[in-house]
């Protein structure tokens, strides 16, 4: 049995999506995968933490790409009961004046020394809820602003209430991974007011709550920052003049901007890279924004040939990633051997899944990210004639792509189609493969 920290967790980590492993389909892309890596690292470093997200029963889809390059989706549920443990605790939140009943499911993440960080997945699919309310935790990023804000009420307010029902009463820091969870601040404001014997929150409560909150912003791209018109916010959350009238809660007095709410209500704010921190300080002028380099849980992502290599030469690498600096002393031939073995495995998968026979001696460039326009997956094809000439004259190149477009993202689907058009245009000059149904297993 692993040693857990449920008796005395001090950090509650909230994220709209968390990617723990294939089969638990509660993530879309990098935000969720990084959240999963953060939780695994917390378990390794014995951080007394608990994590909260939503349970997306219909989260993932099977991606199929036709010869025309157009993505098609095959929907499918996943077996929640095989991966998660249902908790007895129940709570509810108010959405548009209705009580939406909630339950939680748990998955323990165990670190290298047996320390456990529990992850709770909140679920509204209960028979006592209306049909629409039951769907509120079905789809990640799956609806309009009304659906999204309702989800964020469940994550933020419902998440705090769920933790309280589960006995987590000593949380010192609430960490918001992006603005989706920023409404947790409203619930903590209400808790603070109740302790003071009041029904309405005040500016003093805001200062007290700010000392308990931490905020991470991930992207400068506008699509990554949720904002809702005040009329919709009042409709979904309720009148709550005591909340909306607090200084700085509404952006420009008319919009509930979840990023600005997180910024306003946090004692510490960070971006996810040094450059991103600099850009964030320009975008969100007036806020002190630190930078923590975005990282991965190395043990999870190192390919088997390199893991075996590091085990031989840097035995502490799983426990202390910084020790990988000693990899510089590994004989170059052993590094090349591990690299070629990993490459052979990848190209074998490409041959089997995409029917493209690639050469292990040719420079291979991979691009595997969520297919959406701002990630610019087709940028390398801006000048296909030049690219073909480089491959002919400077040395052969072959390209491997992977990544899903959200079913509602027509721009992302069109990006995939353009890659297929480039593949056709460059036939005979450059081998190109697109791997369907990208997953964390394939990413590793």
N, C-alpha and C positions, 0 to 999 in steps of 0.2 A: 504493500500500500504506500502511496506517496504521502508526503507530509504536506498538509494544506495550511492555509493561513486564514481560514474562515473565522477564527475566533477574534482576530485583530487586524483586519485589513485597513490600511490607511488611505489607499488610493482607489478611486472608482474611475475607470476608463470607459468613455462612451464613444461609440462609433456607429454610424449608419450602416456600415458594412464591415464584416470581419471575415477574412479568408483563413480558415484553419487548415483545411485539407480538401482534396477532391472528395466529393460525395456529400460534403456539408455545403450546400449551394447557397451561401449567404453573402456573396461578394460579387462585384462586377469587374473591378480592375485594380489599379495600383493602390488606391486608398485602402481597400479592404485587405489586400495582401500585406501591405505595410503594417496595418493594424494587427494582423495575425503574427507577423514577425516581432512586433513590439511586445505582444503578449508572451510569445515564446522566450524572448530575451528576459522579460520580467521574471518568468519562472526560473530561468537559468541563474539569474542574479538575486533570486529570493526577494524580490520586491513584493511587499504585502499588498497585493492588488486584486481587484475584482473587475471584470469587464462586462459591458452591457451592449447589446445590439438588438435587432429585430429578427424574427424568424420568417424567412421568405420561403414558403412552401413551394412556390412556383418560380423560384429565383432564376434558375438556369434554363437553357434550352440547348438542344442539339443543333449545331450549325452545319448546314449543308450548302455548298456553293456549286451552282450549275456551271455548265460549260460557258455560259454567257457572263460568268463572273458575278452573278447576282446572288446575294445571301438569302437563304430560306431557313426558317426556324421550325423546329419540331419541339413543341412544348412537352414538358413532363414534370410530374412531381418527383420528390425524392423521399426515401423512407426515413422520416424524422426519428421514429422510435428506435431505429437501428443505430443511430449515432448520438442521440441526446437522451437525457434522463428528465422526465417530467417532474416538476416540483409541485408540492401540495399548495403552496402559498398562492393566494389570489388577491387581486386589487382591481381598481378601475380608474378611468379618467373620464372627464367630461369633454365631449366633442359635439359642438353645436347644441349644447344643452342636454345631450343624451349621455347616459352612462355606458361606456364601452368597457366591458369586463376583460381582464387580462390574466394570463398565466405565464409561467416561465419554464423554460427547459434549460438544462445545464450540460455543459461539456467541460471536463477538467483538462487543463494543459499542464503537463508535468515536465519540469526542468531536468537538467542532467544529474542533479543530486536528489531528485524525488520531490522537490518543492512544487506545490500545485497552485496555479492561478485558475479559479473558476470563471467560466464565461457563461453568461445568462442570455438566452434568446427569448424575447418577449413576443407573445402570440395572442392575437385577438380572435382567432378562429374557434370560437366557443358557441355552443348552441343557444345560450342566453342572449347573444348579440343578434342584431338585425343582419340580413344577408350582406348588405353593403359594409357594415362594420366588421363583419367576419373577414372581408377581403383586404382590410387595411394593412395587414402584415403579410399579404401574399406576394407582392411584387416589389422588387427593389427598383426605385426610380421608374415606377410603372404607370404613373398617371399624371393628371394635370396639377395645377397649384393647390387646388382644393384637397386632392388625395395626398399630395406631398406634405402639406401643412398638418393634415390630420395624422399622418405618420409621425411627424416630428413632435406632435403633442404626446403621442404614445411613447416615443423613444425618450424624450427629455423628462416630461412630467411623470409618465408611467414608469420610466426606468428608475427614477429616484424612489417612487412609491414601492416598486417591486423590491428594491434593495432593502427598504425599511421592513417590508413584510417578511423578508428572508432573514432579518435580524442584523443587518449591517447598519449599526447605529453610531459607529465611531469613525466614519469617513472624514478625513482631514482635507483631502484634495479631490475635486471633481475635474477630471481632464476631458475636455471636449475636443475630439478629433474632427475638426472642421465644424461649421456652424449648424449642421443638421441637429445636433443635440443641445443647442443653446437654450431651449426652453426649460432645461433642467434648472436654470437659474430662477425661473418663476416659482418652481416648486420649493426651492431652498429659501427663496424670499418669503413664501407663505409659511414655511416651517419656522423661520426666524421670528416672524410677526406673532405666530401662535405662542411661541415660548414667552414672548413679551406681553401676552395677554391681549393682543390686538387682532382684529379681523382684516385690517387693511395694512398694506406695506408702506414703508416710508423710505426717505433718502438714507436714513441711518441703517436700515436693513440692507440697502444696496451696498453700502460700504462694508458691512459685515460679510455679505455673500461674496463680494469681490475677493476677499482674503482667502476664500476657499476654492477658487476656480483657476484653472489653467486652460489655455487655448492654443491649439495648433492650426495654422492656416497652411494649405498645401499648394495653392495655385493662384497665379495672377489672372487667370482666364475668367471672364465674367460668368461663364456657364457654371463655374464651380462655386458660385456664391448665391445661395437662395435668398430671394426677397419676395415679400408678399404685400399687396396693397392693404391699407389699414382696414378697409371695409371687410375684406376676407378674413383678416386676423381677428377682428372683433366677432365675426360670425362663428368662426371655428373655436376660438379660445374662450370667448365670452366678452362682455363689456369691459371689465377690469380696468376702469379708469385709473385706479391706484397704481397699476403696472404701466400702462401706456403713457401716463402723464409724468412718470419719473424722467428726470433729465437724461437725455441721450438714448433712451430706449428705442425711440422711433428715429429712423434716418431721415433727416430733413423734415421731420415732423409729420410724415405721411406714409412711410413705408417701414414695415418690419423686416429689416435686413439682418439675416441670421448671423452673418459674419460680423457686422458691427455690434450686434448684441453680445456675441462672444467676446469681442475685443473690449467692449465697455465694461463687461462684468468679470474680467479676469485680472488677477494680480500679476500673471506672467504669461507672455505670448511668445511663440516661436514660429519661424518658418522652417523649411526642411532642407535648406542648403545655404551656404554663405551668400551666394548671389541672390537666391530667392528672398533671404532676409533683407538684403539691400533693396530689392524691388518692392517688397511689402512695406518697407518704411516709407517709400515714395508714394505708394498707392494709398496707404492708410496713415497719412501724415498726422503727427501728434501722438502716435502710440509708440511705445518702446517695444520693439520687436527683435528678439534675439534670433540666432540661427543655430540649429542643431542639424548636423549633416545627416541627411536621409540615409538610413542604413538597412541592411538585410540581416536576417538571422542566418549566419554563414553556414552553420551545420545543416540547415534545411535545403540549401540551394547548391552546394558544391557537388559536382558530378561524382559518381562512384570512383572513376579512375583517379581523380584528384584527391578525393577523401582518403583513398588508400595511400596515395603518395604522401599527403600531409601526416597521416598516422605514423608513417615510418620515420619522417624527418622532423616533424614539429608536433610531438605527441600532445602538447597542451593546447592545440589550436581550437578545439571544440569549446574549451572552458575559457580561454583567453584569446579572442580573435586578434588582438594586437600582436600576439606572438607570430602571426603569419608574416611579419616583416622578415623573419628568418628564412622564409621561403626563397629569398634571394640567394641563399647559399646552396640550394638544391642543385645538383648537377644538371646542366642544361639538357642533356640527352634524356634524363628521366622525366623532365618537364615535357619535352617534346613527345616522349612515348605516351605519357598520360593524356596529353592534348590530342594526339592522333587516335588513341583508343576512344576518347569521348566523341571525336569527330566521326569516326567510323560508325559508332552507335547512332548518332544523329542522322547521318546520310543513309544508313540502313532503314531507319524509320521513314525518311523522306521517300525512299524507293518503294517501300511497302505501302505507305498511305497515299502518296501523291503520284506515284508512277513516274517519277523523274529520277533518272540515273545520273548522279553527280560524281565528280572526281575528287577523291580525298586529297589530292595534291594541289588543287586549285583554291585560291583565296575565296573563302565563303563568308558572306556577310548576312547576318540574320537581323530581322526586325520583327519583334513579337510584342505588340502592345494592343490595347483596346483600339478598335478601328473607329476613329472619330476624326473629323477634319482637322482640329487644332493640333493633333499629334503628327500630322503631315507625313504619313507613312509612304506616300508616293513621291516625296520630294526628290528622291534620287533619279526619278524619271523626268525631271524638268527638261532635260535635253538628251533625248534617247540616242541621237546620232553621236553626240560626244561620248556618252557612256559606252556605246558599242566600240567606238574608236579606241577608247582607253583600254577596253578589254582585249582588243586585237593587238594594240601596239605596245602597251605598258605591261601587260600580263593579264591572264584570264581571270575573270570574276564570275562567281555564281551567287544567286540571291535566294534566301529562304524567308518567307513571310508567314506570320500567323497572327490571329487576333479576331475577335468577334465584334460586330457592330451591334449596339443595342437595337432591339426590334423596332423602336420608334425613331431611330437615328437614320434618316434617309441619306444624310450627308456621309455618314460612316459607311453605309452600304455602297454608295456611289464611289467612295474611295477604293473599296475592294474591287469594284468593277474596273476602275481605272488601272489598278495593278494588273488585272487580267488582260486588259487591252495592251499594256506595255509588254507583258509576257509574250503576247502574240506578235507584237511589232518587233521584238528583239529575238524572235525565234531564229536559231542558227548562229547568233552572236553570243548570247548569254543565257545560261540555264536559270530558270526561275521556277520556284515551287511555292505554292500557298497551302499550308497545312490547315485542314479544317478542325474546328472544335478545340481551339487552344485551351489548355488546362494547366494547373500548377504542376502536375506530373510531367507534362511535356516541357514546361518552363525549367524544370530542374534537370 
